[in-house]
């Protein structure tokens, strides 16, 4: 669990260095922890909240792309979007094969 502590602490750091709590320089924030802000943002956008309904997948992906290069590391966004699409295709396939 020690490996994820920096990511949890710094998940509001922006890729361009404008985030908090440390305002990391862009390359400094490029670590395995840099994927947590992307995953956290996607989850926050696609999950119902007390103050709003979940956004559709396509809108959340558009927001990640829009914020790529400023808020998020562009390479991590690219890889995340590729994998989330693969995951969604597998889920759809599984839902047709295995009765729920």
C-alpha positions as CSV (number, residue, x, y, z in Angstrom):
1,X,0.0,0.0,0.0
2,X,3.0,2.4,0.5
3,X,3.3,2.7,-3.3
4,X,-0.1,4.4,-3.6
5,X,0.2,6.9,-0.7
6,X,1.9,9.6,-2.9
7,X,-0.9,9.2,-5.4
8,X,-3.6,9.5,-2.8
9,X,-1.9,12.6,-1.3
10,X,-1.3,14.3,-4.6
11,X,-4.3,13.2,-6.6
12,X,-5.3,16.9,-7.1
13,X,-2.0,17.8,-8.6
14,X,-2.4,18.9,-12.2
15,X,0.0,17.8,-15.0
16,X,0.8,21.4,-15.8
17,X,1.9,22.1,-12.2
18,X,-1.1,24.1,-11.2
19,X,-2.6,21.6,-8.8
20,X,-2.3,21.2,-5.0
21,X,-1.0,20.5,-2.4
22,X,2.5,20.8,-3.8
23,X,2.1,22.3,-7.2
24,X,4.4,19.7,-8.7
25,X,6.3,20.5,-11.9
26,X,4.9,18.5,-14.9
27,X,7.6,16.0,-15.1
28,X,7.8,15.6,-11.3
29,X,4.2,14.4,-11.2
30,X,4.9,11.8,-13.9
31,X,5.0,8.7,-11.7
32,X,2.8,5.6,-11.3
33,X,0.7,7.9,-9.0
34,X,-0.2,10.2,-12.0
35,X,-2.8,7.6,-13.1
36,X,-4.9,8.1,-10.0
37,X,-6.2,11.6,-10.9
38,X,-7.4,10.3,-14.2
39,X,-9.2,7.3,-12.7
40,X,-10.6,9.4,-9.8
41,X,-11.9,12.0,-12.2
42,X,-13.6,9.4,-14.4
43,X,-15.2,7.7,-11.4
44,X,-16.3,11.1,-10.0
45,X,-18.0,12.0,-13.3
46,X,-19.6,8.7,-14.0
47,X,-21.0,8.0,-10.5
48,X,-24.3,9.4,-9.1
49,X,-23.7,12.1,-6.5
50,X,-26.1,13.7,-4.0
51,X,-25.9,16.9,-6.0
52,X,-26.0,15.5,-9.6
53,X,-26.6,12.4,-11.7
54,X,-23.7,10.6,-13.3
55,X,-22.5,11.9,-16.6
56,X,-22.6,9.5,-19.6
57,X,-19.4,7.7,-20.4
58,X,-18.9,9.6,-23.7
59,X,-19.1,13.0,-21.8
60,X,-16.6,11.9,-19.1
61,X,-14.2,10.7,-21.8
62,X,-14.5,14.0,-23.6
63,X,-13.7,15.9,-20.4
64,X,-10.6,13.7,-19.9
65,X,-9.5,14.5,-23.4
66,X,-10.3,18.2,-23.0
67,X,-8.2,18.4,-19.8
68,X,-5.4,16.3,-21.2
69,X,-2.1,18.3,-21.2
70,X,-3.3,20.7,-18.5
71,X,-5.0,18.8,-15.6
72,X,-3.9,15.3,-16.8
73,X,-0.9,13.7,-18.3
74,X,-1.7,13.2,-21.9
75,X,-0.1,9.8,-22.2
76,X,-2.0,8.5,-19.2
77,X,-5.3,9.8,-20.6
78,X,-4.6,8.1,-23.9
79,X,-3.8,4.8,-22.2
80,X,-6.8,5.1,-19.8
81,X,-9.2,5.8,-22.6
82,X,-7.9,2.8,-24.6
83,X,-8.3,0.5,-21.7
84,X,-11.7,1.7,-20.5
85,X,-13.0,1.1,-24.0
86,X,-11.6,-2.5,-23.9
87,X,-13.1,-3.0,-20.5
88,X,-16.5,-1.8,-21.6
89,X,-16.5,-4.1,-24.6
90,X,-15.7,-7.0,-22.4
91,X,-18.4,-6.1,-20.0
92,X,-20.9,-5.8,-22.8
93,X,-19.9,-9.2,-24.2
94,X,-20.1,-10.8,-20.8
95,X,-23.5,-9.4,-20.2
96,X,-24.8,-11.2,-23.3
97,X,-23.1,-14.5,-22.4
98,X,-23.7,-14.8,-18.7
99,X,-27.3,-14.2,-17.4
100,X,-27.4,-11.8,-14.6
